[in-house]
Amino acid sequence: MAKTIRGVCVYCANEDEITKDHVIPQCLFPDGVPIDAPKVWACEPCNGVIKSRLDTYFRDLLVTDQ
């Protein structure tokens, strides 16, 4: 389980329970995310719902881009 702390989300600025979010989508690293990949603290709605949806869109866009 991801470490959770109380703090301010970098995306929406709400004070809430936050976890580390990979700035670069994890889906772009099929062999695992490098240990030095940038991370920021984000709340669950931003990290788990909104950004995950955008990460999927970004991945699909890269795959279909010609």
C-alpha positions as CSV (number, residue, x, y, z in Angstrom):
1,M,0.0,0.0,0.0
2,A,1.2,3.5,-0.8
3,K,2.4,5.8,2.0
4,T,-0.2,8.4,2.8
5,I,0.3,11.7,4.6
6,R,-1.8,14.7,5.3
7,G,-0.8,17.6,3.1
8,V,-1.6,19.8,0.1
9,C,-2.2,18.3,-3.4
10,V,0.1,19.8,-6.0
11,Y,-2.7,19.6,-8.7
12,C,-5.8,21.0,-6.9
13,A,-4.2,22.6,-3.8
14,N,-6.7,21.0,-1.5
15,E,-5.5,19.8,1.9
16,D,-6.2,16.1,2.2
17,E,-4.6,12.7,2.5
18,I,-2.0,12.6,-0.2
19,T,0.3,9.9,-1.8
20,K,3.2,10.1,-4.2
21,D,2.3,10.4,-7.8
22,H,4.6,9.6,-10.7
23,V,4.8,12.7,-12.8
24,I,5.6,10.6,-15.9
25,P,2.9,8.0,-16.4
26,Q,3.9,4.6,-15.2
27,C,2.5,3.0,-18.4
28,L,5.4,4.5,-20.3
29,F,7.8,2.2,-18.4
30,P,7.0,-1.4,-19.3
31,D,10.1,-2.7,-17.3
32,G,9.2,-0.7,-14.2
33,V,9.5,3.0,-13.2
34,P,13.1,4.1,-12.7
35,I,13.9,4.9,-9.0
36,D,14.8,8.5,-9.9
37,A,11.6,9.2,-11.8
38,P,10.1,12.5,-10.5
39,K,7.2,12.2,-8.1
40,V,4.9,14.7,-6.4
41,W,2.3,14.5,-3.6
42,A,-1.3,14.3,-4.8
43,C,-4.7,13.6,-3.4
44,E,-6.6,10.4,-4.4
45,P,-9.1,12.2,-6.7
46,C,-6.4,13.9,-8.7
47,N,-3.9,11.0,-8.6
48,G,-6.2,8.0,-8.7
49,V,-9.1,9.3,-10.9
50,I,-8.3,12.4,-13.0
51,K,-4.6,11.9,-13.7
52,S,-5.0,8.1,-14.3
53,R,-7.6,8.9,-16.9
54,L,-5.3,11.4,-18.5
55,D,-2.4,9.0,-18.3
56,T,-4.4,6.4,-20.2
57,Y,-5.4,9.0,-22.8
58,F,-1.8,10.1,-23.2
59,R,-0.6,6.5,-23.6
60,D,-3.3,5.8,-26.3
61,L,-2.4,9.0,-28.1
62,L,1.3,8.1,-28.2
63,V,0.4,4.6,-29.5
64,T,-1.8,5.9,-32.3
65,D,0.3,8.9,-33.3
66,Q,1.9,8.6,-36.7
